[in-house]
Amino acid sequence: MTRGYRLASGLLGWFAVVAQLVLMLSGKPADELAATVIRFFSFFTILSNILVATCQTASALAPDGPIGRFCLRADVRGAAAVYIAVVMGIYIALLNGLIPLSPAGWVIDRILHYIVPPLFLLDWVALTPHGSLRWTDAPRWVVPPLAYAAWTFGHGAVTGFYPYPFVDVTKLGAGQVTINSCAVALLFLLLGLALVAIDRLLSRTRRVFG
C-alpha cells in the first residue's frame, strides 16, 4: 500500500513538473529555450516538487538502491515536507490568482500547489516512521533555501528575472526584499521546528497506542 501510494503520488508530481516545462517552452523561439529552462528551474515550487517526486518514486521503485535509501532518510523526508508545505502556504496566501492561466496551466498549477503538497504531507504523517528527527535538523533545512535565495538574487541581478513578486528587487528595492527574505527564512525555520515537534509527538503516540 505504501509503495503504491508513493508511486502514484510521485508519478503525478513528475507529470505536473514535465507538463509545466512543456507549457513554458511552447511557442518559444530557439534562441530563448535555454533561458526559459533556466527560469523554469529558478522556481522554488519546481525544485520542491522535483524533490518530492524523486522521494516518492525512488522510495517506491528502488527503496534499497542508493537514491531510494537517501529518499527514505528521516531528515530528507522532513526537509521535503517543510519545503513543499512552504510552497503550498505561500502560494495560497500570496500568489494565487496573480498570473492569468490557460486551462492546461490551471490544472498543472493545482497539481503543483494543491494536490502534490497535501499528498506528501499525508505520507509524512501517516506512512513515514517517526522519532528520529533532531532539533538541529530544522536550521540545517534552511540552508538550501538560503542557497536558492543567493541564486535568485545573483541570477536576477544579471537577467532582471525574479520568480516571485516578493523578491523582485527592481520593484520593491533591496531593503524590502531583504525583509521579505528574512521573513521567509524564519518561516522555514519555525515550520522545521514544528515538524520536529510533531515527529516526536507522533512517535510517542504510536508507542502508546501501538
C-alpha positions in Angstrom: 0.0 0.0 0.0 2.7 2.5 1.0 4.8 1.8 -2.1 1.7 2.1 -4.4 0.7 5.4 -2.8 4.2 6.8 -3.2 4.5 5.7 -6.7 1.1 7.2 -7.7 1.8 10.5 -6.0 5.3 10.6 -7.3 4.2 10.0 -10.9 1.6 12.7 -10.5 4.3 15.1 -9.4 6.5 14.2 -12.3 3.6 14.6 -14.7 2.9 18.1 -13.4 6.6 19.2 -13.5 7.2 17.9 -17.0 3.9 19.4 -18.2 4.8 22.8 -16.7 8.2 22.7 -18.6 6.5 21.8 -21.9 4.0 24.6 -21.3 6.7 27.1 -20.7 8.7 26.1 -23.7 5.7 26.0 -26.0 5.9 28.7 -28.7 9.4 29.9 -27.6 11.9 30.7 -30.3 15.0 28.5 -30.4 17.2 31.3 -29.0 15.0 31.6 -25.9 14.9 27.9 -25.0 18.0 27.8 -22.8 16.9 31.0 -20.8 13.4 29.5 -20.4 14.8 26.3 -19.0 17.0 28.2 -16.5 13.9 30.3 -15.5 11.9 27.1 -15.1 14.5 25.7 -12.6 14.6 29.1 -10.8 11.2 28.5 -9.2 11.3 27.0 -5.7 8.0 25.5 -6.5 9.5 23.4 -9.3 12.6 22.4 -7.2 10.4 21.3 -4.3 8.1 19.3 -6.5 11.0 17.6 -8.1 12.4 16.7 -4.7 9.0 15.3 -3.6 8.5 13.4 -6.8 12.0 11.9 -6.5 11.5 10.9 -2.9 8.2 9.2 -3.8 9.2 7.4 -6.9 12.7 6.3 -5.7 11.4 5.0 -2.4 8.6 3.2 -4.2 10.6 1.7 -7.1 14.0 1.1 -5.6 13.9 1.5 -1.8 17.1 -0.5 -1.4 19.1 1.5 -4.0 21.3 4.5 -3.1 18.7 7.1 -4.2 15.9 5.2 -2.5 17.8 4.9 0.8 18.6 8.6 0.6 15.0 9.4 0.0 13.8 7.3 2.9 16.1 9.1 5.4 14.0 10.9 8.0 15.8 14.2 7.6 15.4 14.1 3.8 11.7 13.5 4.0 11.4 16.1 6.7 13.1 18.7 4.6 10.9 17.8 1.6 7.8 18.1 3.9 8.9 21.6 5.1 9.7 22.8 1.6 6.5 21.6 -0.1 4.4 23.0 2.8 6.0 26.4 2.4 5.4 26.2 -1.3 1.7 25.5 -0.7 1.3 28.0 2.0 3.0 31.0 0.3 1.2 30.3 -2.9 -2.3 30.1 -1.3 -1.6 33.2 0.9 0.3 35.5 -1.6 0.4 34.2 -5.2 -2.8 32.6 -6.1 -4.5 34.4 -9.0 -1.7 36.9 -9.7 -1.0 35.4 -13.1 -3.7 34.5 -15.7 -3.6 30.8 -16.5 -4.7 28.8 -19.5 -7.0 25.8 -18.8 -4.0 23.5 -19.0 -1.9 25.8 -16.9 -4.7 25.9 -14.3 -4.7 22.2 -14.0 -0.9 21.9 -13.7 -0.9 24.8 -11.2 -3.5 23.0 -9.0 -1.5 19.7 -9.1 1.8 21.5 -8.1 0.3 23.7 -5.3 -2.9 22.0 -4.1 -2.6 18.2 -4.7 1.1 17.2 -4.5 1.8 19.0 -1.2 -1.0 17.5 0.8 -0.4 14.1 -0.7 3.2 14.2 0.5 2.3 15.7 3.9 -0.2 12.9 4.4 2.5 10.4 3.6 4.8 12.1 6.1 2.2 12.0 8.9 0.8 8.5 8.3 3.3 6.4 6.4 6.7 7.7 7.4 8.4 6.3 10.6 8.8 8.9 13.3 11.1 9.7 16.2 14.5 10.1 14.7 14.4 13.8 13.8 16.6 16.2 15.8 16.1 19.8 16.7 19.3 20.6 14.8 17.7 19.4 11.6 15.4 22.5 11.4 18.3 25.0 11.0 20.0 22.7 8.5 16.9 22.6 6.4 17.1 26.4 6.0 20.5 26.1 4.2 19.1 25.0 0.8 16.5 27.8 0.7 19.3 30.3 1.5 21.4 28.9 -1.3 18.3 29.2 -3.5 17.9 32.9 -2.4 21.5 33.5 -3.3 20.9 32.1 -6.8 17.7 34.1 -7.2 19.4 37.4 -6.4 22.5 36.7 -8.4 20.5 35.5 -11.4 18.1 38.4 -11.1 20.9 40.9 -10.9 22.2 39.7 -14.3 19.0 39.0 -16.1 16.3 41.1 -14.3 14.2 38.0 -13.8 12.8 37.3 -10.3 10.5 34.3 -10.0 8.3 35.7 -7.2 7.0 39.3 -6.7 8.1 39.4 -3.0 11.8 39.0 -4.1 11.7 41.4 -7.1 14.4 43.9 -6.2 13.7 46.0 -9.2 10.1 46.8 -8.0 10.4 46.6 -4.2 14.0 47.7 -3.6 16.8 45.8 -1.8 15.6 46.8 1.7 12.1 45.4 1.4 13.3 42.3 -0.4 15.8 41.7 2.4 13.0 42.0 5.0 10.8 39.6 2.9 13.6 37.1 2.5 14.3 37.1 6.3 10.6 36.5 7.0 10.5 33.6 4.6 13.7 32.2 6.1 12.2 32.5 9.6 9.1 30.7 8.2 11.3 27.8 7.1 12.9 27.6 10.5 9.7 27.8 12.5 8.0 25.2 10.3 11.0 23.0 10.6 10.9 23.2 14.4 7.2 22.5 14.3 7.8 19.4 12.1 10.4 18.0 14.6 8.0 18.6 17.4 5.2 16.8 15.5 7.6 14.0 14.7 8.4 13.4 18.3 4.7 13.6 19.3 3.7 11.1 16.7 6.5 8.8 17.8 5.3 8.9 21.4 1.7 8.4 20.3 2.5 5.4 18.3 4.4 3.8 21.1 1.5 4.3 23.4 -1.2 3.1 21.1 0.9 0.6 19.2 
